[in-house]
Amino acid sequence: MEKLKSTLPNMLLSLTITCVVAGAILASVNDMTAGSIAASKAAALESAIKEVTPEFNNKPVEEAYLSATSTGDSLRIYPAKMDGELVGAAVESFSNNGFSGEIRVIVGFDTEGKIKNYSVLQHAETPGLGSKMQEWFRTDKNRQSIIGRSVGDGLKVSKDGGDVDAITAATISSRAFLDAVNRAYSAFAQVDAAGGATSSHQTEGGNSDE
């Protein structure tokens, strides 16, 4: 069989065929892994909800709902119930005021609005500084811990007149973290005894140096 001449059309044809085959392979791999990736994310979310809320026996992920904020975005709330009675909730929240961008957290509250626990889901803060937020704000030392606190009108770092000690040399990250927590509370505060929500929300936050 005579070899194809090395012409521009033939090279383009070969390249096109290669791209089509490669695309088909990638699509096939993506389809095979999509299910396991989704399952892994779902398991991680369920684990985070259990970590930050009071004990429950319902399925918070299936009962989750979005609650609009005054700035036009929304937060997802996972109601935690025991035998049908609301015992608290986990709220996915975020702040765009981090030193290196967005910070995402999930915060758990009991029915009195006190912080049960929290977990940092995503951040790009400076290692050894802002990254300490994962543990800093639940360490029972000085005024670091926010666990068991009532958020009320909002948590602030001491530098801003509040009563929460910021992470050493990471004021921006600390403010952004508390901003996300305050936003989470503003959404949870609207939850009624049936696990519903009203439409009024508020946000709070700031920025400074790290």
Buried (B, 14 or more C-beta within 10 A) or exposed (E): EEEEEEEEEEEEEEEEEEEEEEEEEEEEEEEEEEEEEEEEEEEEBBEBBBBBBBEBEBEBEEBBBEBBBEEEEBBBBBBBBEEEEBBBBBBBBBBEBBBBEBBBBBBBBBBEBBBBBBBBBEBEBBEEBBBBBBEBBBEEEEEBBBBEBEBEEBBBBEBBEBEBBBBEBBBBBBBBBBBBBBBBBBBBBBBEEEBEBEEEBBBBBBBBEB
